[in-house]
Amino acid sequence: MAWMGTPMSWGYHTVQEVCVARPCVVQKYGGSSVADVARIRGVAERIVQTRREGKDVVVVVSAMGNTTNELLALAAEISPNPGRRELDLLISVGERVSMTLLAMAIQELGEPAQSFTGSQSGIITDTQHVAATVVEVRPHRIRRALDEGQIAIVAGFQGVSQTGEVTTLGRGGSDTTAVVLTAALEAEYCEICSDVDGVYTADPRVVSEALRLDDVPLDAVMSMARSGSKVLLVDALEQAAKHGVTLSAGATSKASGSGTRIVPGPTPDAVVGVAADSGLWLLPSGAEPSGFRGAIRAQLADGRIVVDGRNLPDPSTWGVSAAPVATVSAVGRSVVSDPDVSKRAMNAVKSVCSDATCWAVGDTWTVMVERQMATEVERVVHAALC
């Protein structure tokens, strides 16, 4: 990504102009947090509480509930292959609805608030519709609103291209919006608010013994996200690492700052957590990989290829046999570098599954199993290592 200068001088401001008199935080709320009017009012109360603690607040908001999917379904009724420019204009509407309603709710609580689209917020992207990349941030209107005492509400997931077209950042793009604004505004931290109250050592819905982490290095969370953990998205985490942004992941229903604090830093030796990914397919040796560019997760020593099928057409159209598989990964340098630790992990897998293939890269040890075995393997690996 080519930024306009360093993070200290993005956009039209010098360092002195960007500095804030009050501490500034960025909060991001997902679609489930603003799914209806009652939840929007609850989010407004949480934002106002943060404001009344003496902080400038910038809020990035997603579309309400399933709005984006509903808009995509409408487009599909009109055309089986809608133009991407028109699609971006259509699906950017969802965040505009939630941002304006949230601003109104905050105003009803007696605090000033202004809402801004992605383009008004200075989110400049490349020209790739539906999956644009942020190339520059010019937050001068957000800065001006804060200087005037406003709470700034920003439509996530969207921006404007260098040629002036509305663009969207792809699924989960609101997280990326929040992170790049945090960096550009030099805010203290970026709080990602959702239904989950932090980062756990495993999916607590699957592993009842999973523990919530109070603090965790950013590199470890990135590795867990790449391995299937769904609390935070990889693109946003990579932006945070690139620009030194501190994150907080917590539940909308709980007090601000009560979640997991994620600070830029390397993965520790000790195993941080376990993550499973059940959306994968195994292609046989000899399969042509060119048709799966961008979806390949691993190429095994025997020539077989593991691909992520979530953004691909139905497997029946691939022209090659594909077996449904899952991976379970443990993140921590010792599980890769210490033979005793990796042996403990593999013995745990063998206790419940006879057909497994493992590999290790960087700070992550991964085992591939039949998809129906993923839950049990995640449980036993977590019990052995965490």
C-alpha positions in Angstrom: 0.0 0.0 0.0 1.3 3.4 -1.0 0.4 6.0 1.7 0.7 9.7 1.2 3.7 10.3 3.4 4.2 8.6 6.8 1.3 7.9 9.2 2.3 11.1 11.0 1.6 13.2 8.0 -1.3 11.5 6.1 -3.7 13.6 4.1 -3.5 17.4 4.3 -2.3 17.8 7.8 1.1 18.2 9.4 1.9 16.4 12.7 1.0 19.5 14.7 -2.3 19.9 13.0 -3.3 16.3 13.6 -2.4 16.2 17.3 -5.5 16.2 19.6 -6.0 18.1 22.8 -8.2 15.2 24.2 -7.4 11.5 23.9 -9.1 10.1 20.8 -10.5 6.5 20.4 -12.0 4.8 17.4 -14.9 2.3 18.0 -16.3 0.0 15.4 -19.7 -1.7 15.7 -20.7 -4.6 13.5 -24.0 -5.3 11.9 -25.4 -7.4 14.8 -24.7 -4.6 17.2 -26.9 -2.2 15.2 -29.4 -4.7 13.9 -32.5 -2.8 15.1 -33.5 0.5 16.7 -33.2 -0.8 20.2 -29.6 -1.9 19.6 -28.8 1.3 17.9 -30.0 3.2 21.0 -27.9 0.9 23.2 -24.8 1.6 21.1 -25.5 5.3 21.2 -25.5 5.1 25.0 -22.2 3.3 25.1 -20.6 5.9 22.7 -21.9 8.8 24.8 -20.5 7.2 28.0 -17.1 7.1 26.3 -17.5 10.7 25.2 -18.4 11.8 28.8 -15.3 10.1 30.1 -13.4 13.0 28.3 -12.5 11.4 25.0 -13.0 12.3 21.4 -14.8 9.5 19.8 -14.9 8.3 16.1 -17.3 5.5 15.4 -17.2 3.2 12.4 -20.4 1.3 11.8 -21.5 -1.6 9.6 -24.9 -2.0 7.9 -27.8 -3.1 10.1 -28.1 -6.9 10.5 -28.4 -8.7 7.2 -28.9 -5.5 5.1 -25.9 -6.2 2.8 -27.1 -9.7 2.0 -30.6 -8.4 1.4 -29.3 -5.8 -1.1 -27.2 -8.5 -2.8 -30.2 -10.7 -3.1 -32.2 -7.8 -4.7 -29.4 -7.3 -7.2 -29.5 -11.0 -8.0 -33.2 -10.8 -8.8 -32.5 -8.1 -11.4 -29.3 -9.6 -12.9 -27.4 -12.8 -12.5 -24.2 -10.9 -13.1 -24.7 -7.2 -12.1 -22.0 -4.6 -12.9 -19.6 -4.1 -10.1 -19.8 -0.3 -10.2 -23.6 -0.4 -9.7 -23.1 -3.2 -7.1 -20.8 -1.0 -5.1 -23.3 1.9 -5.2 -26.1 -0.4 -4.1 -24.4 -2.2 -1.1 -22.8 1.0 0.2 -26.3 2.2 1.1 -26.5 -0.1 4.1 -23.8 1.6 6.1 -25.3 5.0 5.2 -28.6 4.0 6.8 -26.9 2.8 10.1 -24.6 5.8 10.3 -27.4 8.4 10.1 -29.7 6.6 12.5 -26.8 6.2 15.0 -26.0 9.9 14.7 -29.7 10.7 15.4 -29.7 8.4 18.4 -26.6 10.2 19.9 -28.2 13.6 19.3 -31.3 12.4 21.2 -29.0 11.8 24.2 -27.8 15.4 24.1 -24.5 15.0 22.4 -23.6 16.5 19.1 -22.8 14.0 16.3 -22.2 14.1 12.6 -22.3 11.2 10.1 -19.9 10.8 7.2 -19.7 8.5 4.2 -16.5 6.7 3.3 -15.7 9.4 0.7 -16.5 12.2 3.1 -14.2 10.6 5.6 -11.3 10.6 3.2 -11.0 6.9 2.6 -9.3 6.8 -0.8 -9.0 3.4 -2.5 -7.8 1.9 -5.8 -10.3 1.3 -8.6 -11.1 -2.3 -7.8 -14.9 -2.4 -7.3 -16.3 -4.8 -4.7 -12.9 -5.6 -3.2 -11.0 -2.2 -3.2 -7.8 -1.6 -1.3 -7.3 1.6 0.8 -4.3 3.5 -0.6 -4.6 6.8 1.2 -6.5 8.4 4.2 -7.4 12.1 4.3 -9.4 12.5 7.5 -9.6 16.3 7.5 -13.4 16.5 7.8 -13.3 14.0 10.7 -10.6 16.0 12.4 -12.7 19.2 11.9 -15.8 17.6 13.4 -13.8 16.5 16.4 -12.3 20.0 16.8 -15.9 21.3 16.9 -16.8 18.9 19.7 -18.8 16.5 17.5 -18.8 12.7 17.8 -17.9 11.5 14.2 -19.9 8.5 12.8 -18.3 7.0 9.8 -19.8 4.5 7.3 -17.5 1.5 7.3 -16.8 -0.8 4.4 -16.6 1.9 1.7 -14.5 4.6 0.2 -14.0 6.5 -3.0 -11.6 5.6 -5.7 -8.8 7.8 -7.1 -11.2 8.4 -10.1 -14.1 9.5 -7.9 -16.2 6.3 -7.9 -17.8 4.8 -4.8 -16.0 1.6 -3.8 -16.4 -1.1 -1.2 -13.7 -2.9 0.7 -15.1 -6.5 0.6 -16.5 -8.5 3.5 -15.5 -7.2 6.9 -14.2 -4.0 5.4 -15.6 -2.0 8.3 -12.8 -3.3 10.5 -10.2 -2.1 8.0 -11.9 1.3 7.9 -11.7 1.6 11.6 -8.0 0.6 11.7 -6.8 3.0 9.0 -8.7 5.9 10.6 -7.1 5.1 13.9 -3.7 5.3 12.3 -4.5 8.5 10.3 -5.9 10.3 13.4 -3.2 8.9 15.7 -6.0 7.7 18.0 -5.0 5.9 21.2 -6.5 2.6 20.1 -9.2 1.0 18.0 -12.0 -0.9 19.7 -13.7 -3.6 17.7 -17.1 -4.2 19.3 -19.1 -7.3 18.5 -21.1 -10.1 20.2 -17.9 -11.7 21.4 -16.2 -10.3 24.5 -12.6 -10.8 23.4 -10.0 -13.2 22.0 -10.2 -16.7 23.4 -7.7 -19.6 23.4 -10.2 -21.4 21.2 -13.8 -21.0 20.0 -15.7 -21.0 23.3 -18.8 -22.3 21.4 -16.8 -25.5 20.6 -14.3 -25.7 23.5 -16.0 -25.0 26.8 -12.6 -24.8 28.6 -11.4 -21.9 26.3 -10.1 -18.9 28.2 -10.4 -15.3 27.3 -7.1 -13.5 26.9 -6.6 -10.1 28.6 -3.6 -9.2 26.5 -2.2 -10.9 23.4 0.5 -9.8 20.8 -0.8 -8.7 17.4 1.3 -11.2 15.4 -0.3 -14.1 17.3 -3.9 -12.9 16.6 -3.0 -12.5 13.0 -1.8 -16.1 12.8 -5.0 -17.3 14.6 -7.1 -15.3 12.1 -5.3 -16.8 9.1 -6.0 -20.2 10.7 -9.8 -19.7 11.0 -10.4 -17.6 14.1 -13.3 -15.2 13.3 -13.1 -12.6 16.0 -10.9 -10.2 13.8 -10.3 -10.1 10.1 -6.8 -10.7 8.6 -6.8 -7.5 6.4 -7.6 -5.3 9.4 -5.0 -7.0 11.5 -2.4 -6.6 8.8 -3.1 -2.9 8.6 -2.8 -2.6 12.4 0.6 -4.3 12.3 1.8 -2.1 9.4 0.9 1.1 11.2 1.4 0.2 14.8 -2.2 0.4 15.9 -3.3 -1.0 19.3 -6.6 -2.9 19.2 -9.2 -3.8 21.7 -11.7 -6.6 21.0 -14.7 -6.6 23.2 -18.5 -7.1 23.5 -20.9 -4.3 22.7 -22.9 -5.3 25.7 -20.0 -4.7 28.1 -18.1 -1.6 29.2 -15.6 0.0 26.7 -12.1 -1.3 27.3 -13.2 -4.6 29.0 -12.2 -6.9 26.2 -8.8 -8.3 25.0 -6.1 -5.7 24.4 -4.0 -6.5 21.2 -0.7 -4.8 21.1 1.8 -4.8 18.2 4.4 -7.5 18.9 5.7 -11.0 18.1 4.1 -14.3 18.8 5.5 -15.7 22.1 7.0 -19.1 22.6 4.0 -20.4 24.6 1.0 -21.6 22.7 -1.5 -18.7 22.6 -4.5 -20.5 21.2 -6.0 -23.0 18.8 -8.2 -22.2 15.7 -10.1 -24.4 13.3 -11.1 -23.8 9.7 -13.9 -26.0 8.3 -14.4 -24.3 4.9 -11.6 -26.0 3.1 -11.3 -28.5 0.2 -8.5 -30.9 -0.7 -7.6 -31.3 -4.4 -5.8 -34.3 -5.7 -2.2 -34.3 -6.8 -1.9 -33.1 -10.4 -4.8 -30.6 -10.1 -4.2 -27.4 -12.0 -3.7 -24.6 -9.4 -4.1 -21.7 -11.7 -7.9 -21.8 -11.4 -7.7 -21.4 -7.7 -5.4 -18.3 -7.4 -6.0 -16.4 -4.2 -7.8 -19.4 -2.6 -4.8 -21.8 -2.1 -4.2 -22.3 1.6 -1.4 -25.0 1.4 0.4 -27.1 -1.1 1.4 -30.4 0.4 4.6 -32.3 -0.3 2.7 -35.1 -2.2 1.3 -32.5 -4.6 -2.2 -32.2 -3.1 -3.6 -28.7 -2.7 -5.8 -27.3 0.1 -8.1 -24.5 -1.0 -10.5 -22.2 0.7 -13.9 -22.7 -1.1 -15.8 -19.8 0.5 -15.3 -17.3 -2.3 -15.2 -19.8 -5.2 -18.1 -21.3 -7.3 -19.7 -24.5 -6.2 -17.1 -27.3 -6.0 -19.2 -29.3 -8.5 -18.2 -26.8 -11.2 -14.4 -27.1 -10.6 -13.8 -30.0 -13.0 -11.7 -31.9 -10.4 -12.6 -34.1 -7.5 -12.5 -32.2 -4.1 -12.8 -33.7 -0.6 -14.2 -31.6 2.2 -11.5 -31.1 4.9 -10.7 -28.9 7.9 -7.6 -27.7 9.5 -6.9 -27.2 13.2 -3.9 -24.9 14.0 -2.0 -24.1 17.2 -0.3 -20.7 17.4 2.9 -20.3 19.4 6.6 -20.6 18.5 7.2 -23.6 20.8 4.8 -25.9 18.9 6.9 -25.4 15.8 10.4 -25.3 17.4 10.1 -27.7 20.3 9.7 -31.4 19.2 8.2 -32.3 22.5 5.4 -29.8 22.2 4.6 -30.7 18.5 4.7 -34.4 19.5 2.2 -33.7 22.3 -0.1 -32.0 19.8 0.2 -34.9 17.3 -0.4 -37.5 19.9 -3.6 -35.7 20.9 -4.8 -35.8 17.3 -4.0 -39.5 16.9 -6.1 -40.2 20.0 -9.3 -39.3 18.1 -8.3 -39.4 14.4 -6.2 -41.9 12.5 -6.1 -40.0 9.2 -4.3 -36.7 9.6 -1.6 -34.7 7.8 0.4 -32.0 9.6 2.8 -29.2 8.7 4.3 -26.1 10.4 5.1 -22.6 9.1 6.4 -19.7 11.1 4.6 -19.7 14.5 1.8 -22.0 13.4 1.5 -25.8 13.6 -1.4 -27.2 11.5 -3.1 -30.5 11.1 -5.6 -31.4 8.3 -8.4 -33.8 9.0 -11.7 -34.9 7.6 -14.2 -32.1 8.0 -16.5 -33.9 10.4 -13.5 -34.5 12.8 -12.6 -30.8 13.2 -14.6 -30.1 16.4 -13.2 -33.1 18.3 -9.6 -32.4 17.1 -9.9 -28.8 18.2 -10.9 -29.9 21.6 -8.1 -32.4 22.2 -5.4 -30.1 20.8 -6.5 -27.3 23.0 -6.5 -29.7 26.0 -3.0 -30.8 25.2 -1.4 -27.4 24.6 -3.4 -24.6 26.4 
